[in-house]
Amino acid sequence: MSEEEQHETSTRNATRPDNAEPKEESAPKQVRLLDRFTWANFTCTQSTGGMAILLSETPHQFRGLQTAGVVIFILNLVMFVLFTTAIICRNLPASANPSRTPPEAYFTGSLWLSMATIIICMQRFGVPHAGPWVIVAIRVLFWTYATITLTYNIVIFVVMFVVCPLRPGTMSPPMFLMIFNAMLTGTVASSIAAYQPHSQRMAIIVAGIAFQGLGWILCILFLPLFVGNMLINGLGPANQRPGLFIPVGSSGYTIVALIGCAKAIPDEYGYFAKHPTASETLNIVALWIGIFLWLFTFWLFAIALVAHLPIVIPKWGNSMSQPQMSFTLPWWAIIFPNIGFTMATMRIGEELESNAIAWVATVMTILVFAAWLMDLFLYVKSIFQKRIM
């Protein structure tokens, strides 16, 4: 059963009084829509915010591309405010609801991932057009975000250990979303550190690397469970199969954070004043670790892509109809993890000064943008057709 179907069934059972009669079906549509709003909708805002970042960083820029990024960023802010209001209103009743239990609880991490993309977008689009106060505000937001995500990763795992201990063969790709918010702390640090004063920069870089280590190690613990789940249960239902792209972001964003933090190191300051060769050494190490991880990232991407070929491409010489795919919220997994993969390719191309790799990253950007437009269209269409919420 899909996440939306499970959520819909649980919500009806949780909100229906014992003495309710079938007339309950005549409740106002607005109430039913709010009750069915799930945490998984934040996968839309995390992907949309990531798309704005990707457009601002693609190697081959042209007139109007930055403006398009700003428009997408503003759209993302509007959606984030609406979604946050909806989830608050939905969770205001004290009664139990499925947002506290799997599988929907796995998607709570998408809220924090959406906030991470907003902070990075503030750096990309706000700093060049505003005063120094924005840099200070971004620094405050970074430390607030770091504190929240560390607390979240401690609490959510304790809750999962108690409420839903993981059994062999039950690993769900959305579980990675609980980890990614800590990992994105490192990505945020790599994006903002170079613009901070030297006195503040070192602390941000150190924290970013530490958080990236936390996220990456947790992902390494989850990846064998992810592969083992596919060995036991196969690739999963067609509608949920786009979720296979989620692990791609684990090493993709790690590459971005390592190279970005290394490039932001302040020369001749603090530790690096005592060890003048350390800055260059760390830049080299970050690049080669990134190259080391890139092919593994591609392998994860290729598995998810090939898994969709029997569904997308008709079977030659076979009269049986191919599996049907209809849009579900896990389809947003096509976007956000692959944004990290694309940005990692950009970073490696920049460091190696390779125009060929830059063009590969540009083509990847175009494909991810096309996929984002597709998902956005299908998302809105599904809402109007009442297949989502």
Secondary structure, 3 states (H helix, E strand, C coil): CCHHHHHHHHHHHHHCCCCCCHHHHHCCHHHHHHHCCCHHHHHHHHHHHHHHHHHHHCCCCCCCHHHHHHHHHHHHHHHHHHHHHHHHHHHCCCCCCHHHCCCHHHHHHHHHHHHHHHHHHHHHHHHHHCCCHHHHHHHHHHHHHHHHHHHHHHHHHHHHHHHCCCCCCCCCHHHHHHHHHHHHHHHHHHHHHHHCCHHHHHHHHHHHHHHHHHHHHHHHHHHHHHHHHHHHHCCCCHHHHHHHHCCHHHHHHHHHHHHHHHHCCCCCCCHHHHCCCHHHHHHHHHHHHHHHHHHHHHHHHHHHHHHHHHHHCCCCCCCCCCCCCCCCHHHHHHCHHHHHHHHHHHHHHHHHCCHHHHHHHHHHHHHHHHHHHHHHHHHHHHHHCCCCC
